[in-house]
Amino acid sequence: LDRQIRIYETPAKTKANAWAPALFAVSGLGLPLLAQASLPALPAVLAAAVVLAAAFGLWRLLFGGKPVPAAAAPKTEPGGDILSRVNRLELLSKRWASSVVDGEFRSRRVGFGAGEFAQLDRLEDGDPINAINWKKSAQTDELVVNERQEDKEMPLLLVVDMSRSSSAGTVGADKREVIGDAGALLALVAARNNVRVGAVFVTDQVEEFIPPKGGLDHARALARQIMTYQPKGRGTDLGRPLELALGQMRSRGIVAVLSDFQAPDFSGPLAAVARRHDVLPIRVADPADLNPLPNVGLIEVADPETGETRYVDTASAAFRAEHASMIREREAALERAFRAAQASPMTISTDGDYLQALEDAFAAARSRPR
């Protein structure tokens, strides 16, 4: 109906539009007259109407002009769904900044600057004289100094998996949406804690590197980019972005890896990054990633990263056993990689409220010793 109205609103496109009201008017006048006409004249009147209608239709088809195409929907940035998600993340980030991840973006180091008392130590060459604790020195017959814990803000670098496997999903949201929301939320929370934040977008290549930068406006732009980014690659290689993070981040920081971790071996680069930085693996998993396929007969499956499709017989006990073994081996390899990096992964599932699950994971992490 909207399309037809637009056609009638553009008479330059077709002169036939002007005929439509006239035909309606003639019909309104002609029907009463036709009702009063004598019965022998009725076939002639109907035949004349059919001829006129056919002639008009032919003329409209040949010379009536092209119909106006439907107007394209206006583009918005971000889209309606993205906008509602961004608004929710803005609200959550205000609360998280003061409660959920309070202190997560700071490292503790022992020195002689401002901070809380940490420990006593013997005076060594180069230690400041004003750090000497004279009372304790008198009790121990040797000079001792007060060392203090200093809080240092650490930049946050988000390693965001944009591969095709992260776009898959069988229950609830797809993994790409969960990764996007989690990464955007962390960027906003970091900015509200006056922490510089950057990102690496990765598939089977490093798609884009955004150096850490401060400011809420930068974090908001980064959050929307994370949620709407269109990658060029299909596969997953987490080793390259981790090596990039190791080379680009000179001072100690936090490297948060948001991925489903279905990638070739990355344990070496992850352990290397963990020796210099705090590593925070955030694993987004679909229930199908963690559980063997059920017996549903013959089905077609596709590899989202290669596009290859094939049929598998889930009724085969041998196939189900092989699939279960593959899952166990992958989980064991991931556990070894995280253990070597001394990193505790946070796992959130696509089914359910994944942001609440992420909040619960942060709360559990805060209860553990640093």
VOGU-3710 file (C-alpha; in Angstrom, 3 decimals, decimal comma):
1> ldrqiriyet> 0,000/0,000/0,000  2,807/2,435/0,822  4,438/1,686/-2,496  1,241/2,361/-4,418  0,745/5,623/-2,570  4,240/6,722/-3,534  3,430/5,941/-7,186  0,324/8,113/-7,060  2,293/10,894/-5,377  4,636/11,163/-8,385
11> paktkanawa> 2,482/12,075/-11,426  5,608/12,831/-13,450  6,270/9,113/-13,549  2,959/8,203/-15,152  0,053/10,190/-16,548  -2,166/7,214/-15,864  -2,377/8,286/-12,245  -4,678/11,128/-13,245  -7,062/8,667/-14,849  -7,645/6,698/-11,653
21> palfavsglg> -9,839/9,311/-9,864  -11,745/9,887/-13,104  -12,450/6,207/-13,525  -13,644/5,977/-9,945  -15,928/8,963/-10,544  -17,309/7,518/-13,788  -17,895/4,228/-12,013  -19,751/6,038/-9,272  -21,998/7,731/-11,823  -22,196/4,877/-14,303
31> lpllaqaslp> -23,333/2,159/-11,925  -26,573/3,920/-10,961  -27,272/4,701/-14,642  -26,500/1,100/-15,522  -28,983/-0,072/-12,938  -31,695/2,012/-14,654  -30,778/0,888/-18,197  -33,028/-1,486/-20,042  -32,060/-5,149/-19,977  -31,325/-5,411/-23,789
41> alpavlaaav> -28,763/-2,581/-23,519  -26,940/-4,236/-20,631  -24,666/-6,556/-22,722  -23,610/-3,656/-24,932  -22,736/-1,488/-21,952  -20,753/-4,310/-20,337  -18,933/-5,093/-23,592  -17,995/-1,440/-24,009  -16,706/-1,337/-20,432  -14,563/-4,445/-21,018
51> vlaaafglwr> -13,084/-2,957/-24,226  -12,312/0,350/-22,491  -10,736/-1,431/-19,540  -8,547/-3,592/-21,810  -7,480/-0,559/-23,832  -6,621/1,379/-20,704  -4,633/-1,524/-19,294  -2,663/-1,882/-22,544  -1,929/1,836/-22,676  -0,878/1,821/-19,033
61> llfggkpvpa> 1,466/-1,094/-19,681  3,126/0,473/-22,740  3,209/4,193/-21,917  2,391/4,472/-18,256  6,012/4,811/-17,117  7,922/2,775/-14,590  6,616/2,387/-11,070  8,531/4,137/-8,324  10,771/1,662/-6,478  10,187/1,171/-2,800
71> aaapktepgg> 12,132/3,646/-0,720  15,109/2,160/1,067  14,933/2,126/4,833  16,931/5,005/6,263  20,298/3,946/7,582  20,926/4,503/11,240  24,163/4,279/13,161  24,011/2,160/15,155  21,016/0,023/14,265  17,982/-0,310/16,470
81> dilsrvnrle> 19,109/-3,564/18,047  22,648/-2,268/18,494  21,340/0,954/20,017  19,307/-0,899/22,648  22,322/-3,057/23,499  24,581/-0,006/23,757  22,108/1,702/26,096  22,019/-1,372/28,325  25,800/-1,570/28,377  26,050/2,111/29,307
91> llskrwassv> 23,875/1,518/32,352  25,738/-1,620/33,364  29,126/0,037/32,968  28,218/2,747/35,492  27,458/0,120/38,122  30,348/-2,161/37,229  32,860/0,675/37,344  32,260/1,191/41,050  31,529/-2,321/42,264  32,055/-5,304/39,976
101> vdgefrsrrv> 35,608/-4,736/38,732  36,802/-2,252/41,317  40,571/-2,624/41,567  40,872/-5,053/38,636  42,594/-2,424/36,497  45,336/-1,737/39,051  48,504/-3,642/39,762  50,152/-3,664/43,151  53,870/-3,035/43,407  56,102/-2,559/46,410
111> gfgagefaql> 58,152/0,626/46,602  58,807/3,790/48,542  56,089/6,039/47,106  52,651/6,809/48,428  50,443/3,933/49,439  49,616/1,553/52,236  52,328/-0,007/54,396  53,419/-3,377/53,006  56,485/-4,667/54,814  59,807/-3,904/56,515
121> drledgdpin> 63,086/-4,501/54,754  66,781/-3,927/55,471  68,251/-0,635/54,318  70,233/-1,079/51,116  72,305/1,232/48,987  70,052/3,617/47,118  67,099/3,423/49,518  65,774/6,857/50,573  66,714/7,984/54,059  63,186/9,217/54,817
131> ainwkksaqt> 61,924/5,635/54,414  63,884/4,443/57,494  61,702/3,242/60,368  63,761/4,514/63,285  61,640/2,846/65,959  61,936/-0,620/64,447  65,598/-0,012/63,672  66,263/0,681/67,364  64,519/-2,577/68,290  66,433/-4,718/65,807
141> delvvnerqe> 69,870/-3,043/66,009  69,898/-2,577/62,211  68,453/-0,013/59,853  65,137/-1,071/58,319  62,886/0,788/55,900  59,152/0,924/55,346  58,052/-0,385/51,966  54,613/0,488/50,701  52,104/-0,919/48,233  51,461/1,396/45,339
151> dkemplllvv> 48,497/1,171/42,976  49,337/1,655/39,337  46,668/1,898/36,663  47,200/-0,614/33,872  46,013/-0,144/30,274  43,523/-2,670/28,932  43,948/-4,332/25,544  41,004/-6,350/24,229  41,843/-9,194/21,845  38,512/-9,715/20,083
161> dmsrsssagt> 37,866/-12,884/18,062  36,007/-11,944/14,862  36,274/-15,336/13,146  33,371/-17,172/11,542  33,351/-19,796/14,282  32,551/-17,018/16,763  29,460/-16,186/14,694  27,929/-19,628/15,200  25,284/-20,403/17,762  22,618/-23,012/18,416
171> vgadkrevig> 20,955/-21,727/21,604  20,230/-18,146/22,628  22,471/-15,444/21,200  25,269/-16,274/18,781  28,812/-16,158/20,105  29,685/-13,075/18,058  27,003/-11,042/19,846  28,162/-12,229/23,271  31,798/-11,426/22,468  30,785/-7,990/21,185
181> dagallalva> 28,708/-7,110/24,233  31,335/-8,364/26,681  34,138/-6,479/24,929  32,103/-3,287/24,682  31,168/-3,480/28,351  34,780/-3,918/29,446  35,825/-0,954/27,304  33,203/1,286/28,913  34,014/0,106/32,427  37,730/0,710/31,867
191> arnnvrvgav> 37,083/4,239/30,633  34,906/4,999/33,661  37,855/3,893/35,817  40,124/6,332/33,917  41,940/3,424/32,287  43,262/3,545/28,742  41,691/0,885/26,520  42,522/-0,461/23,069  41,659/-3,477/20,946  42,958/-5,979/18,423
201> fvtdqveefi> 40,421/-7,435/15,987  41,540/-10,853/14,848  40,511/-13,644/12,495  43,200/-15,732/10,804  45,014/-12,409/10,537  45,254/-9,236/12,576  42,359/-7,260/11,124  42,953/-4,001/12,987  44,936/-2,705/15,940  43,648/0,217/18,013
211> ppkggldhar> 46,241/1,430/20,558  45,057/2,012/24,137  43,674/5,487/24,665  41,823/7,213/27,473  38,475/8,960/27,516  34,849/7,885/27,552  34,226/9,101/24,000  37,016/6,850/22,714  35,605/3,918/24,689  32,108/4,488/23,294
221> alarqimtyq> 33,384/4,598/19,734  35,446/1,467/20,379  32,452/-0,315/21,921  30,298/0,338/18,848  33,112/-0,751/16,564  33,476/-4,007/18,479  29,729/-4,662/18,160  29,448/-3,839/14,445  32,846/-4,731/12,950  32,760/-6,653/9,657
231> pkgrgtdlgr> 35,911/-8,823/9,342  37,621/-9,854/6,121  39,011/-13,210/7,269  37,204/-16,389/8,279  39,563/-18,499/10,401  41,109/-18,032/13,846  44,739/-17,429/14,827  45,202/-16,145/18,384  48,988/-16,386/18,310  49,485/-13,325/16,088
241> plelalgqmr> 47,498/-10,826/18,170  49,139/-12,058/21,361  52,569/-11,509/19,825  51,410/-8,056/18,714  50,252/-7,260/22,248  53,620/-8,340/23,601  55,419/-5,984/21,242  53,082/-2,990/21,512  52,386/-2,842/25,252  55,605/-1,686/26,881
251> srgivavlsd> 54,307/-1,128/30,408  52,451/-3,736/32,407  48,783/-4,003/31,453  45,792/-6,300/31,126  45,284/-8,390/27,994  41,699/-9,652/27,849  41,140/-12,317/25,183  37,485/-12,703/24,145  37,062/-15,805/22,027  35,623/-19,282/21,807
261> fqapdfsgpl> 39,284/-20,411/21,706  38,650/-22,810/18,833  42,031/-22,055/17,307  45,396/-23,681/16,571  47,847/-23,953/19,448  48,434/-20,547/21,041  49,872/-21,673/24,382  53,381/-20,318/23,673  52,354/-16,704/22,895  49,800/-16,744/25,731
271> aavarrhdvl> 52,434/-17,794/28,274  54,855/-15,154/26,929  52,244/-12,408/27,341  51,377/-13,664/30,831  54,980/-13,248/31,973  54,728/-9,490/31,441  51,009/-8,687/31,650  47,869/-9,825/33,431  46,008/-12,175/31,092  42,222/-12,433/31,311
281> pirvadpadl> 40,764/-15,151/29,033  37,007/-14,730/28,547  35,694/-17,816/26,808  32,324/-17,638/25,074  30,875/-21,105/24,535  27,775/-22,447/22,870  26,313/-25,556/24,567  27,050/-27,494/21,373  30,768/-26,717/21,849  30,896/-28,544/25,155
291> nplpnvglie> 28,502/-31,475/24,645  28,611/-34,352/22,142  26,023/-34,367/19,385  22,806/-36,192/20,288  21,386/-39,032/18,235  19,239/-37,165/15,678  20,009/-39,266/12,624  21,657/-38,038/9,431  22,346/-34,280/9,481  24,293/-31,805/7,382
301> vadpetgetr> 26,962/-29,831/9,225  29,062/-26,899/8,035  32,442/-25,572/9,122  31,810/-21,825/9,581  35,462/-20,938/8,962  36,044/-22,949/5,761  32,472/-23,175/4,481  32,893/-26,925/3,954  29,735/-28,972/4,458  29,262/-32,693/4,916
311> yvdtasaafr> 26,727/-35,171/6,200  27,293/-37,020/9,457  25,369/-39,906/10,914  24,715/-39,029/14,544  22,970/-42,376/14,972  26,400/-44,013/14,717  27,770/-44,840/18,165  31,312/-44,749/16,738  30,824/-41,201/15,428  29,400/-39,966/18,727
321> aehasmirer> 32,318/-41,527/20,614  34,803/-39,889/18,243  33,084/-36,514/18,665  33,098/-36,821/22,458  36,809/-37,722/22,374  37,545/-34,664/20,227  35,797/-32,409/22,767  37,742/-33,937/25,671  41,067/-33,471/23,859  40,265/-29,837/23,007
331> eaalerafra> 39,234/-29,055/26,581  42,392/-30,685/27,952  44,562/-28,651/25,553  42,844/-25,425/26,628  43,306/-26,280/30,295  47,036/-26,884/29,723  47,395/-23,573/27,866  45,663/-21,589/30,615  47,592/-23,390/33,359  50,924/-22,637/31,644
341> aqaspmtist> 49,956/-18,946/31,541  48,697/-19,072/35,143  45,435/-17,587/33,845  41,979/-18,365/35,172  39,472/-18,267/32,288  35,972/-16,904/32,658  33,518/-19,048/30,710  30,128/-17,649/29,731  27,483/-19,453/27,725  25,282/-18,139/24,946
351> dgdylqaled> 22,128/-19,527/26,555  20,791/-17,313/29,314  21,827/-13,874/30,567  25,474/-13,869/29,533  26,209/-10,418/31,005  24,950/-11,589/34,392  27,155/-14,666/33,997  30,127/-12,403/33,275  29,345/-10,338/36,375  29,207/-13,501/38,473
361> afaaarsrpr> 32,547/-14,610/37,012  34,152/-11,294/38,000  32,682/-11,568/41,484  34,154/-15,065/41,851  37,527/-13,830/40,566  37,583/-10,992/43,119  37,117/-13,482/45,947  40,299/-15,325/44,938  43,725/-14,092/46,098  45,508/-11,886/43,587
//
